Amino acid sequence: MRVDEPEARPRLEVRGLEAGWDRSLVVKNAELDVAAGEIVALLGGNGSGKSTLLWAIAGLLRPRAGSVTVDGRRVDGLSADRLARLGVRLLPQAKRIFPSLTVGENLSVTDLAPGIGDWRHERREEWLARFPILQSKLAEPAASLSGGEQQLLAIGRVVTTLPRVLLLDEPSAGLSTGWATECFGVFADLAATGSTIVLVEQNVALAQQLAHRTLRMHLGRPVVDV
């Protein structure tokens, strides 16, 4: 499943990043370089700062110090909406779907966003072909799906936008082994076309099979996993 080695120049650069919640500083002086086409797995226990780091990179949490650069452009301080338009997309740990909308509406909700072209429909059809359970429920409310089906829907909404930087927080949560393997194959395909991926995952074996590099959060920052 692992893709070819990525190009050397980093697409995503994190320098001295610090972030936290209320008075708690969780991410401390974090440094991270990820190239276009590279997949980096970020491991560590609960509370180690993995999700906080992803939220800070994605603009959902304003960093207290440091910088985030994408393709040479400094982006820390931009809103999550602005970052999404630049191709930085986050799959949060909690399923982010619109429960009152249908499955089809959830998959189409970003069609009118800036930078989304006609290829979006083709990518959506490819996703539905991989997971026909969603195809059969396009007209049903998303809230009626099982937990695993909702996770497939949430992942589909993100990956079908062809993100430049994809931040994945526990994507295998709630998925069967078969569905998780299929989704990880899609992540590998995205990297092969140039997407940069940072993966937070509790399934260590699956993460290590996919990633080019594995890092571990230690004292609030990613370090080489030995």
Contacts in CASP RR format, 6 or more apart in sequence:
PFRMAT RR
TARGET T0000
AUTHOR 0000-0000-0000
METHOD contacts of the structure
MODEL  1
MRVDEPEARPRLEVRGLEAGWDRSLVVKNAELDVAAGEIVALLGGNGSGK
STLLWAIAGLLRPRAGSVTVDGRRVDGLSADRLARLGVRLLPQAKRIFPS
LTVGENLSVTDLAPGIGDWRHERREEWLARFPILQSKLAEPAASLSGGEQ
QLLAIGRVVTTLPRVLLLDEPSAGLSTGWATECFGVFADLAATGSTIVLV
EQNVALAQQLAHRTLRMHLGRPVVDV
1 184 0 8 1.000
1 185 0 8 1.000
1 188 0 8 1.000
1 209 0 8 1.000
1 210 0 8 1.000
2 39 0 8 1.000
2 188 0 8 1.000
2 209 0 8 1.000
2 210 0 8 1.000
2 211 0 8 1.000
2 212 0 8 1.000
3 37 0 8 1.000
3 39 0 8 1.000
3 188 0 8 1.000
3 191 0 8 1.000
3 192 0 8 1.000
3 212 0 8 1.000
4 192 0 8 1.000
5 212 0 8 1.000
6 35 0 8 1.000
6 36 0 8 1.000
6 37 0 8 1.000
6 38 0 8 1.000
6 191 0 8 1.000
6 194 0 8 1.000
6 212 0 8 1.000
7 35 0 8 1.000
7 36 0 8 1.000
7 37 0 8 1.000
8 35 0 8 1.000
9 35 0 8 1.000
9 36 0 8 1.000
10 33 0 8 1.000
10 34 0 8 1.000
10 35 0 8 1.000
11 34 0 8 1.000
11 35 0 8 1.000
11 36 0 8 1.000
11 37 0 8 1.000
11 70 0 8 1.000
11 71 0 8 1.000
11 164 0 8 1.000
11 165 0 8 1.000
11 196 0 8 1.000
12 32 0 8 1.000
12 33 0 8 1.000
12 34 0 8 1.000
12 57 0 8 1.000
12 68 0 8 1.000
12 69 0 8 1.000
12 70 0 8 1.000
12 165 0 8 1.000
12 196 0 8 1.000
12 198 0 8 1.000
13 32 0 8 1.000
13 33 0 8 1.000
13 67 0 8 1.000
13 68 0 8 1.000
13 69 0 8 1.000
13 70 0 8 1.000
13 72 0 8 1.000
14 30 0 8 1.000
14 31 0 8 1.000
14 32 0 8 1.000
14 33 0 8 1.000
14 53 0 8 1.000
14 57 0 8 1.000
14 67 0 8 1.000
14 68 0 8 1.000
14 69 0 8 1.000
15 31 0 8 1.000
15 66 0 8 1.000
15 67 0 8 1.000
15 68 0 8 1.000
15 69 0 8 1.000
16 29 0 8 1.000
16 30 0 8 1.000
16 31 0 8 1.000
16 65 0 8 1.000
16 66 0 8 1.000
16 67 0 8 1.000
17 27 0 8 1.000
17 29 0 8 1.000
17 30 0 8 1.000
17 31 0 8 1.000
17 32 0 8 1.000
17 53 0 8 1.000
17 56 0 8 1.000
17 57 0 8 1.000
17 63 0 8 1.000
17 65 0 8 1.000
17 66 0 8 1.000
17 67 0 8 1.000
17 68 0 8 1.000
17 76 0 8 1.000
18 25 0 8 1.000
18 27 0 8 1.000
18 28 0 8 1.000
18 29 0 8 1.000
18 30 0 8 1.000
18 63 0 8 1.000
18 64 0 8 1.000
18 65 0 8 1.000
18 66 0 8 1.000
19 25 0 8 1.000
19 26 0 8 1.000
19 27 0 8 1.000
19 52 0 8 1.000
19 53 0 8 1.000
19 55 0 8 1.000
19 56 0 8 1.000
19 61 0 8 1.000
19 62 0 8 1.000
19 63 0 8 1.000
19 64 0 8 1.000
20 26 0 8 1.000
20 27 0 8 1.000
20 52 0 8 1.000
20 56 0 8 1.000
20 61 0 8 1.000
20 64 0 8 1.000
21 52 0 8 1.000
21 61 0 8 1.000
25 64 0 8 1.000
26 47 0 8 1.000
26 49 0 8 1.000
26 52 0 8 1.000
26 220 0 8 1.000
27 49 0 8 1.000
27 52 0 8 1.000
27 53 0 8 1.000
27 56 0 8 1.000
27 220 0 8 1.000
27 221 0 8 1.000
28 219 0 8 1.000
28 220 0 8 1.000
28 221 0 8 1.000
29 220 0 8 1.000
29 221 0 8 1.000
30 53 0 8 1.000
30 220 0 8 1.000
30 221 0 8 1.000
30 222 0 8 1.000
31 221 0 8 1.000
31 222 0 8 1.000
32 40 0 8 1.000
32 53 0 8 1.000
32 198 0 8 1.000
32 215 0 8 1.000
32 222 0 8 1.000
34 40 0 8 1.000
34 165 0 8 1.000
34 196 0 8 1.000
34 197 0 8 1.000
34 198 0 8 1.000
35 196 0 8 1.000
36 164 0 8 1.000
36 194 0 8 1.000
36 195 0 8 1.000
36 196 0 8 1.000
37 191 0 8 1.000
37 192 0 8 1.000
37 193 0 8 1.000
37 194 0 8 1.000
37 195 0 8 1.000
37 196 0 8 1.000
37 197 0 8 1.000
38 191 0 8 1.000
38 196 0 8 1.000
38 197 0 8 1.000
38 212 0 8 1.000
38 213 0 8 1.000
39 187 0 8 1.000
39 188 0 8 1.000
39 191 0 8 1.000
39 197 0 8 1.000
39 198 0 8 1.000
39 199 0 8 1.000
39 210 0 8 1.000
39 211 0 8 1.000
39 212 0 8 1.000
39 213 0 8 1.000
40 197 0 8 1.000
40 198 0 8 1.000
40 199 0 8 1.000
40 211 0 8 1.000
40 212 0 8 1.000
40 213 0 8 1.000
40 214 0 8 1.000
40 215 0 8 1.000
41 199 0 8 1.000
41 200 0 8 1.000
41 201 0 8 1.000
41 207 0 8 1.000
41 208 0 8 1.000
41 210 0 8 1.000
41 211 0 8 1.000
41 213 0 8 1.000
41 214 0 8 1.000
41 215 0 8 1.000
42 50 0 8 1.000
42 53 0 8 1.000
42 198 0 8 1.000
42 199 0 8 1.000
42 200 0 8 1.000
42 215 0 8 1.000
42 216 0 8 1.000
42 217 0 8 1.000
42 222 0 8 1.000
43 50 0 8 1.000
43 200 0 8 1.000
43 201 0 8 1.000
43 204 0 8 1.000
43 207 0 8 1.000
43 214 0 8 1.000
43 215 0 8 1.000
43 216 0 8 1.000
43 217 0 8 1.000
43 225 0 8 1.000
44 50 0 8 1.000
44 216 0 8 1.000
44 217 0 8 1.000
45 217 0 8 1.000
48 217 0 8 1.000
48 218 0 8 1.000
48 220 0 8 1.000
49 217 0 8 1.000
49 220 0 8 1.000
50 169 0 8 1.000
50 200 0 8 1.000
50 217 0 8 1.000
51 92 0 8 1.000
51 93 0 8 1.000
51 169 0 8 1.000
51 200 0 8 1.000
52 61 0 8 1.000
53 217 0 8 1.000
53 222 0 8 1.000
54 90 0 8 1.000
54 92 0 8 1.000
54 167 0 8 1.000
54 169 0 8 1.000
54 198 0 8 1.000
54 200 0 8 1.000
55 61 0 8 1.000
55 90 0 8 1.000
55 92 0 8 1.000
56 62 0 8 1.000
56 63 0 8 1.000
56 68 0 8 1.000
56 76 0 8 1.000
57 68 0 8 1.000
57 88 0 8 1.000
57 90 0 8 1.000
57 165 0 8 1.000
57 167 0 8 1.000
57 198 0 8 1.000
58 80 0 8 1.000
58 83 0 8 1.000
58 88 0 8 1.000
58 89 0 8 1.000
58 90 0 8 1.000
58 167 0 8 1.000
59 76 0 8 1.000
59 77 0 8 1.000
59 78 0 8 1.000
59 79 0 8 1.000
59 80 0 8 1.000
59 83 0 8 1.000
60 80 0 8 1.000
60 90 0 8 1.000
60 92 0 8 1.000
62 77 0 8 1.000
63 76 0 8 1.000
63 77 0 8 1.000
66 76 0 8 1.000
67 74 0 8 1.000
67 76 0 8 1.000
68 74 0 8 1.000
68 75 0 8 1.000
68 76 0 8 1.000
69 75 0 8 1.000
70 86 0 8 1.000
70 88 0 8 1.000
70 164 0 8 1.000
70 165 0 8 1.000
71 164 0 8 1.000
73 86 0 8 1.000
75 82 0 8 1.000
75 83 0 8 1.000
75 86 0 8 1.000
75 88 0 8 1.000
78 86 0 8 1.000
80 90 0 8 1.000
84 113 0 8 1.000
85 113 0 8 1.000
85 114 0 8 1.000
85 115 0 8 1.000
86 164 0 8 1.000
87 161 0 8 1.000
87 163 0 8 1.000
87 164 0 8 1.000
87 165 0 8 1.000
88 163 0 8 1.000
88 164 0 8 1.000
88 165 0 8 1.000
88 167 0 8 1.000
89 158 0 8 1.000
89 161 0 8 1.000
89 163 0 8 1.000
89 165 0 8 1.000
89 166 0 8 1.000
89 167 0 8 1.000
90 158 0 8 1.000
90 167 0 8 1.000
90 169 0 8 1.000
91 154 0 8 1.000
91 155 0 8 1.000
91 158 0 8 1.000
91 166 0 8 1.000
91 167 0 8 1.000
91 168 0 8 1.000
91 169 0 8 1.000
91 171 0 8 1.000
92 169 0 8 1.000
93 169 0 8 1.000
93 170 0 8 1.000
93 173 0 8 1.000
93 200 0 8 1.000
95 147 0 8 1.000
95 150 0 8 1.000
95 151 0 8 1.000
95 153 0 8 1.000
95 154 0 8 1.000
96 154 0 8 1.000
96 157 0 8 1.000
97 106 0 8 1.000
97 142 0 8 1.000
97 150 0 8 1.000
97 153 0 8 1.000
97 154 0 8 1.000
97 157 0 8 1.000
98 105 0 8 1.000
98 106 0 8 1.000
98 109 0 8 1.000
98 142 0 8 1.000
99 141 0 8 1.000
99 142 0 8 1.000
99 143 0 8 1.000
100 141 0 8 1.000
100 142 0 8 1.000
100 143 0 8 1.000
101 109 0 8 1.000
101 141 0 8 1.000
101 142 0 8 1.000
102 138 0 8 1.000
102 139 0 8 1.000
102 140 0 8 1.000
102 141 0 8 1.000
102 142 0 8 1.000
103 134 0 8 1.000
103 137 0 8 1.000
103 138 0 8 1.000
103 139 0 8 1.000
103 140 0 8 1.000
103 141 0 8 1.000
103 142 0 8 1.000
103 145 0 8 1.000
103 153 0 8 1.000
104 138 0 8 1.000
104 139 0 8 1.000
106 142 0 8 1.000
106 153 0 8 1.000
106 157 0 8 1.000
107 124 0 8 1.000
107 127 0 8 1.000
107 128 0 8 1.000
107 134 0 8 1.000
107 138 0 8 1.000
107 153 0 8 1.000
107 156 0 8 1.000
107 157 0 8 1.000
107 160 0 8 1.000
108 124 0 8 1.000
109 157 0 8 1.000
110 116 0 8 1.000
110 120 0 8 1.000
110 157 0 8 1.000
110 161 0 8 1.000
111 120 0 8 1.000
111 121 0 8 1.000
116 161 0 8 1.000
119 162 0 8 1.000
120 160 0 8 1.000
120 161 0 8 1.000
123 159 0 8 1.000
123 160 0 8 1.000
123 161 0 8 1.000
123 162 0 8 1.000
124 156 0 8 1.000
124 160 0 8 1.000
126 160 0 8 1.000
127 134 0 8 1.000
127 156 0 8 1.000
127 159 0 8 1.000
127 160 0 8 1.000
127 186 0 8 1.000
128 134 0 8 1.000
128 135 0 8 1.000
128 138 0 8 1.000
129 135 0 8 1.000
130 182 0 8 1.000
130 186 0 8 1.000
131 152 0 8 1.000
131 179 0 8 1.000
131 182 0 8 1.000
133 149 0 8 1.000
133 152 0 8 1.000
134 149 0 8 1.000
134 152 0 8 1.000
134 153 0 8 1.000
137 144 0 8 1.000
137 145 0 8 1.000
137 149 0 8 1.000
142 150 0 8 1.000
142 153 0 8 1.000
145 153 0 8 1.000
147 174 0 8 1.000
148 174 0 8 1.000
148 175 0 8 1.000
148 176 0 8 1.000
148 179 0 8 1.000
151 171 0 8 1.000
151 173 0 8 1.000
151 174 0 8 1.000
151 175 0 8 1.000
152 175 0 8 1.000
152 179 0 8 1.000
152 183 0 8 1.000
155 171 0 8 1.000
155 183 0 8 1.000
155 186 0 8 1.000
158 166 0 8 1.000
159 166 0 8 1.000
159 186 0 8 1.000
159 187 0 8 1.000
159 190 0 8 1.000
162 190 0 8 1.000
162 193 0 8 1.000
162 195 0 8 1.000
163 190 0 8 1.000
163 195 0 8 1.000
164 194 0 8 1.000
164 195 0 8 1.000
164 196 0 8 1.000
165 195 0 8 1.000
165 196 0 8 1.000
165 197 0 8 1.000
165 198 0 8 1.000
166 187 0 8 1.000
166 190 0 8 1.000
166 195 0 8 1.000
166 196 0 8 1.000
166 197 0 8 1.000
166 198 0 8 1.000
167 197 0 8 1.000
167 198 0 8 1.000
168 187 0 8 1.000
168 197 0 8 1.000
168 198 0 8 1.000
168 199 0 8 1.000
168 200 0 8 1.000
168 201 0 8 1.000
169 200 0 8 1.000
170 200 0 8 1.000
170 201 0 8 1.000
170 202 0 8 1.000
171 180 0 8 1.000
171 183 0 8 1.000
171 184 0 8 1.000
171 187 0 8 1.000
171 199 0 8 1.000
171 201 0 8 1.000
172 180 0 8 1.000
172 183 0 8 1.000
172 184 0 8 1.000
172 201 0 8 1.000
172 202 0 8 1.000
172 203 0 8 1.000
172 206 0 8 1.000
173 202 0 8 1.000
175 183 0 8 1.000
180 203 0 8 1.000
180 206 0 8 1.000
181 206 0 8 1.000
184 206 0 8 1.000
184 209 0 8 1.000
184 210 0 8 1.000
185 210 0 8 1.000
187 197 0 8 1.000
187 199 0 8 1.000
187 210 0 8 1.000
188 210 0 8 1.000
190 197 0 8 1.000
191 197 0 8 1.000
199 207 0 8 1.000
199 210 0 8 1.000
199 211 0 8 1.000
201 207 0 8 1.000
207 214 0 8 1.000
208 214 0 8 1.000
214 225 0 8 1.000
215 222 0 8 1.000
215 223 0 8 1.000
215 224 0 8 1.000
215 225 0 8 1.000
216 222 0 8 1.000
216 223 0 8 1.000
216 224 0 8 1.000
216 225 0 8 1.000
217 223 0 8 1.000
END
